[in-house]
Amino acid sequence: MARRRRSGGRRHPRGGARQSGITVTIEGLPELRQRLRELPTELKAACFRALKESAGAVIDGTKGRVKVDTHNLQNGVKARYENNRVRAEIGWWDRDDRYAIWQEFGTRKMPANPSLGPALEEEKRHLPDRIKREIRRELP
């Protein structure tokens, strides 16, 4: 009799649980990062404030769209920030929320019910204006 092998769940490369989220690639990002490194500290801080505001809007938009059953996904969506790189990651990192990816993209037997993707699409139009506004506050 053949036995089924259990797949040992993959772990996050940094040692934590597997993440459920969407990766967005921005064209020209290496050039942008280089230019950000050359900016004065005050302008980097302004960009980071705009990023945090935008990430908060994506989180709020996701919470408003996510399928609510136990409020687990609604309460579990979070942002992680890297200030020195002006970077934010938004998604679900708790093991109890691993089904978020099934909700977002669907499965063979379940249709997709995206929440993070649409929230990100809506917010990406506003990020450039947020950055401009924060930088203008810093400039004399």
N, C-alpha and C positions, 0 to 999 in steps of 0.2 A: 504494500500500500504506500502510495506516495504521500509525503508529508508536505504541508505548506510551510514555506519559510516566512517568518515574520521579518519585515524590513525594519531594522533599527532606525528610528526616525533620525533624519539628518539634523545636525545641530548647526547653529549659526557660527560662522567662521571665528567670531570673537568669543565663542564659548557659551553664549546664551541660547535661548530658545530660538527656533526658526521664526523669522518675521513674516508677517502677512502684510503686503503693501504693494505699491506701484513704484517703479523706478522711472524717473523722468530724466531724459538726457537732453542737455541744452547744448546746441551747436555753438562752437566758439568758446566753450567753457574754459579750456586751458588759457586762452588769451585773456579772458575776463579775470581768471584767478591771478594771472601775472599782473594785470593792471590794478587789481584790488590790493596786491602786496605792496604796490608802489604808492597807494593812497595814504594820506595822513591818518593817524589814529582816529581823529574825530569823524572823518568821513567813513571809515570802516565801521565805527560804532553806529553811524546813521544807517548804513546799509543793513547792519545786523538788526536794528530796531524795525526797519521795514520788513525784513525777512520774518521776524517774530510775529509782527502784526499779520502778515500774509499767512503764515502757518496757522495762527489762531483762527483766521477766517476759513481756512481749509478744514480745520478740525470742527468748527461750528457747522459748516456746510455738510460735512460727513455725518455728524450726529443727527442733523435734520433729515438726512436721506436714508440712513441705515435702517434695515428691517428690524423692528423692535419686537422682541419676544421676551427675553429676560433682561433687557437693557445691558447685557454683557458687552456687546459690540459698541453700543452707544457710549458707555462709560469707559471703555477700554482704549479708544483711539487716542493716541498721544503723539507728541512731537519730541524729538531729541535734537539737541543743538550742538554745533561745534563752532564756538565763537571765533576762534582763530582762523577758521576756513570759511566763515559766513555760509554755513550749511545747516539745513534742517532735514530730518527724516521724519515722515509722518506715517503712522500705521499702528498695527497691533503687535505687541511683543510678548504678551502673557500667553502661556501655554493654553489656558482656557479659551483663548480667542483664536486659536489656529484655524477655525472654520471660517474666519473672515474672508480668506482667499476663495473659498467655495462660494460664498455669497457674492463676492465681487466679480468673479469670472464664470461662475456656474460649473456644473459638472455634466457628465453625459446624461444624467437623469434629472438634473435640476437646472432651470434657466438662471442666467446671471441676474443679480439684483445689485448692480453697482452703486456705490455711494462715495467712495474715495475718489475715483476717477472723475465723475462729474463735478465734484466739489473743487478738484484741482483745475479742471478745465475752466470753470467759472472764475476762479481766483487768478489765474495766470494773466488775465487781461488787466488786473488791477495792480499787480506787483510793480511794473515800471513807474506808475504814478506814485505809488507809496515811496519808492526809492527817491524819486525826484523831490517829493515833498520833504522827506527827512534830510536830504542833502541841502536843500535850500534853507532849512532851519539852521544848519551848521555854518553856512557861508555868510560872511558879513554883508 
